[in-house]
Amino acid sequence: MTDRKRQMHLGVFVLGSGNHSAGWRYEGATVSSCSFPVMQSIARIAERGKFDLFFISDGLAVDAGDHPSFVSRFEPLTLLSALSAVTTHIGLGATVSTSFGEPFHVARAFASLDHLSGGRAGWNVVTSSHSKAALNFSKTSLAEHDLRYEIATEFVDVVRGLWDCWDDGAIVADKATGTYLDASKVRPLDHKGRFYQVKGPLNIERSPQGHPVIIQAGGSVPGQELSARSADLVFSVVNGDKASAKAAYDSLKQRVVKHGRAPHEVPILPGVMPIIGETDQQAREQLARLQSWLTPTNAMALVSQRIGFDISGYPLDGPVPDFPEKTERGQAFSRTLLEMARREKMTLRDLYNVTAAARGHWVLYGTPKRIADTLEEWFAESLADGFVVMPAHFPGAFDDFVDKVVPELQRRGLYRKEYAGTTLRSHLGLERREIVRRQAAS
């Protein structure tokens, strides 16, 4: 039985051409991820549905075989800053890599977004996994997987330390005395670590949330450790198998407790692509139509990217080869896809059809009631604390979810009817982040 005190969280994963790689071909669908009116309309639909989070990913290289929305895309923080002026409640989350930036830049940018939005900023921490990205930053290759996470862990520590350099109320602006800043409430960071040396303090005052929300999506052991230690929200990958989802959910929650945190402090939201119809058959036909537009070339490129191995030389109608799960690319996707392929005895053609649909995320089709039933089941059984909704195309597929599934969840007492607060932390049931005093690393 569902604990009625616990509320489901919902985010939307935004790709302007639709999350399905052929979604842009659907009648009435938007085709561009580089259109502000498109992004603004998606954000407004999300606010109408009382969503926690508008979430946009990023990449630092272009590949001809990429998903259409990855070929041309906004720099995320620029986009979210603009959206902060035309939205009022929706959390605004963006991916920024730790592989090529500097902690001071990232800390300052997200603190700025948090101020601009009134406390709605979220940083999705990633380590870049596309080898071509290195070539755009005067490097010949990426660092190996586990080293990238060691760098990311220190990077996050520095960013959080910089956010804590300012106390609340440091700017007093006393016109009578002429005192503008209470210098006793601002301090340097003096970080000297293995990868970074950062003096500080940050040159922007403490932001409305204390710390912008930290989002993480790493599925490898180093990624899970980073999530358990530092994340406020985890975007996970599932394939619809409840047993594997439950094992992953429980494992991460246990890691959270090991780091001295309460399990509810790190909500876990799997990605799901809902295909909604008036009947199950109609929904199945919608999915079949989308799948009919796939091309083997693009689908195989997407599979190769997701599992970290080039599959172009293998027979499409043969079994999925026994690729190792550990890869220098995203290990959560590689593991999830290969587990599913082995469990269901899939061919490579089966695997590329699944991957091209939602890039390895869970595809769920049916009536609004059937979709709501499934989401409730996963939520009630603690396989998930909510979901990142990945509409196949915009705006139609997202409108369907907001107008047909959300009301069903609200009727069941699973989801809010109105926002209770104005910050992303309040949507997630998290407290404003208080200052943590840290000793400088040496």
Secondary structure, 3 states (H helix, E strand, C coil): CCCCCCCCEEEEECCCCCCCCCHHHCCCCCCCCCCHHHHHHHHHHHHHCCCCEEEECCCCCCCCCCCHHHHCCCCHHHHHHHHHCCCCCCEEEEEEECCCCCHHHHHHHHHHHHHHHCCCEEEEEECCCCHHHHCCCCCCCCCCHHHHHHHHHHHHHHHHHHHCCECCCCEEEECCCCEEECHHHECCCCEECCCCEECCCCCCCCECCECCEEEECCCCHHHHHHHHHHCCEEEECCCCCHHHHHHHHHHHHHHHHHCCCCHHHCCEEEEEEEEECCCHHHHHHHHHHHHHCCCHHHHHHHHHHHHCCCCCCCCCCCECCCCCCCCCCCHHHHHHHHHHHHHCCCEHHHHHHHHHHHCCCEEEEECHHHHHHHHHHHHHCCCCCEEEECCCCCCHHHHHHHHHHHHHHHHCCCCCCCCCCCCHHHHCCCCCCCCCCCCCCC
